[in-house]
Amino acid sequence: MAKRFTASRAQMKPDAKFNSILVSKFINCLMWDGKKSTAQKVFYDAMNIMDNKIKDESPLEVFETAINNVKPMLEVRSKRVGGASYQVPMQVKPKRQQALAFRWILAATRNKKGKPMSQRLASELLDAYRKEGTAMTTRENVHRMAEANKAFAHFAW
């Protein structure tokens, strides 16, 4: 059987401008229909907008802080026990934390309308950096749900 290509972290190359694998991964998640150059333009324009708005920190640090602020520590997962389904709070693995943070930021960005994508992305990242905004609200809701269901934590597998 032929060896298959897998899009794993080992093959991920850092982006050209910031030399960061995290940025490269985010651009890949931002990309639609294989249009990487468009996704890169949107991301780098958003970074320029953030650089203009926050002078004291580099845009890469703002981006990384925003991602870290949105990452969830806990989430609930369904577990069937004797005919009943329980929402069991579980710790989130680091790769899934990053994936959820990316997903929530991009979903919040895509749901905003009326502005160019780079401006929407910059505003959502700045909101996440300041611990506010739609993506942070999603994170808080997930944490609140896990906290409400901690009585079922003993069902964790």
N, C-alpha and C positions, 0 to 999 in steps of 0.2 A: 504494500500500500504506500502511496506517495506521501511524503512529509507535507503536512499542511501548514500554512501560515496562520499564526495566532496573533491577535492584536494584544499582546501582553505588555506589561511594564518593561520587560527586558528589551523589547524592540522599540519602545517609545523614545523618540529623539527630542531633546529640548528645543524650545522655540528659538527663532533667530535673534529676536530683539533682547529678551530678558534672560535667555539661556536657562529657562526653568521648565522642568518636566510638568509641574503643576499647571502652568500656563498652557503648555502644549495639549495636555489632557482636556483642559477647559475649552480650548478652541475646537478640539475634536467633538466635544459635546454640544457646542454652540452651532457647529456646522450642520447644514441641511442640504440634502441632495448632492453630497460630495463636493460642494463648493467651498473648498478650504480657503481660497484667497479672499472670498467675501467674508467668511467668518473671521479671518485674521484682521481684515480691514476694520470690521465692526469692533473687535476686541481692542485693537491698538488705538482706534479713535476714542473708545471709552476710557482707556488708560490716559490719553492726552487730556480729556475733559477732567478726569479725576486729579491729574497733576496740576491743572490750572486752579481747581477748587481747593485742594489741600497742598499748601506750599511746604510745610515742615517735614513731611514724610514722602518717601518715594512711592510711586503708584503701585509698584510690586509689593511693598510692605502693606499698603492699604488693601490690596487684593487678597493677600494671604491672610491678613487679620479678618477680613470680611468672611472668607471661606471658613476660617476656624471658629468665628462667632456663630455661624449658621449650623455647623456640624452638631448633630444630636448625640447625646450620651446614651439615652434610653429610647426604646420604642416598644410598642405592643405587638405581639404576634398571636394569632389564633391557635389554640390548642384544644383538641377535642378530648374530653375526659368523660367517659361513661354517658354518652348521648348529649352532653352539654358542651357548648363551645365557650371557652374562657379567653379573655384578652389578657395574655401573660406578659408582664413587662420583662424585657431582655436588654442586656447591654448590646450596643451596636459595634460591630467590628470596624477597624479604621478604614478599610477600603469602602465599606458601605456608607460610613459617615461622610466620606468625601463625595461619593456618588449621590447621596441624598442632598448634600449641600449644593452641589452643582445643579441637580434637577430642580430643587426648590427655587434657586436664584433665577435660573433660566425660565421656569414656569411663570414666576412673578414678573419677569421682564417681558415675556411674550404676551401676558394678559393686559399689560398697560397698552393703551392705544394713543395715537395722535402725535407721537414724536418719532424721530428716527431711532432705529434699534440701538445705535451706539449711545445715544443720550439716555435711553431707558435703562440700558445695562449699567452705565455709569451711575445713574441715580440709585438703582437698586443696590449696587456694590457699596456706594457711599452710605446708604441706609443701613446695610448689614454691618458696615464698619462701625457705625454709631449705635449698633444694637437696636435698630428699629426697622420698620418696613415689613413687607408682605412675607418674605422668606423667614425673617425672625419670628413673625407671628405663627407661621406654620410650625417652626421648631418648638415654640412655646406650647402650642396645642398638642404636639406629640408628647412633650414632656409632661404636660398636665394629664393627658390620658394615661401615661405610664404611672404617674403618681396616684391617680384615682384607682388604678387596678393593682396596686402593690399587694393587696390581700391575696392575690393569686400567684404571687411570685414563687411559691413553693411548687407550682406546677412546671417550672422552667425545666427544660430538658437539656 
